[in-house]
Amino acid sequence: MAAAPCRCNLEPEIALPVTASMTETTTITAVAARTREVGVLLLAMVSGATDAIGFVALGGVFTSVMTGNMVLFGLAIARGDVGQLANAATAIVCFMLGCAIGARIAGRPAKNDPPWPRPVTVALLLELGLFGAYTIGYESAHLGHANATLQPILLALTATGLGVQSAAVQRFGQSGLSTTYMTGTLTTLVARLATGGSARDAMPNLRLLLGLIAGAVAGGLLAVYARPFAPVLQLGLLAGVLVIASLPQERHG
């Protein structure tokens, strides 16, 4: 006997139309991600500028490179340099304090976070306030030539600010992302290229490294040749980040 024809009720697949709202959402997400990249780049420049200015004008230590400060701390012990020891210790302790504060404010990454979560902006506003206080002290100290009493206070303010920044960007939930300590960023860049990764994949890391260097160049030039104007660079970059931080949440049209 011939097999009976199949009477299966096969419903045709229906292709859902791509609506204007779906396209708009995708576009907004892509623009927000690119905007965040610019903001993170500016934060790396803040770190580079602040480290350079701090090294030149605030006691010969770094404000965000804690690995370097730990080496300087050990070197100061070996040399019996009490001043260098105190400066390195101040930077390390205040950076740790800033990290703790920044982590508490920014919190942990959440599943439904936008590209730039509001708690990150709140933390960066605190950083701006710390840098504002630093600027007042810096400019009142004989045009940026801080005396022995004021210098550790200015160092403490900037190290705390960069600690806040360093912890706050962890809210983005991007593995390996940093705007302050860049040894890991450099390692990731080289490892990706050495294992066959594309140059395009390595570009975010390269941009951050170049941003850090550019900030250090600008900050160093100001600290050496136009010291009274050095804080303007730091405040300007931070203000730019905060302006950018408001853009991802906006929807037009």
Secondary structure, 3 states (H helix, E strand, C coil): CCCCCCCCCCCCCCCCCCCHHHHHHHHHHHHHHHHHHHHHHHHHHHHHHHHHHHHHHCCCCCCCCHHHHHHHHHHHHHHCCHHHHHHHHHHHHHHHHHHHHHHHHHCCCCCCCCCCCHHHHHHHHHHHHHHHHHHHHHHHCCCCCCCCCCHHHHHHHHHHHHHHHHHHHHHHCCCCCCCCCCHHHHHHHHHHHHCCCCHHHHHHHHHHHHHHHHHHHHHHHHHHHCHHHHHHHHHHHHHHHHHHHHCCCCCCC
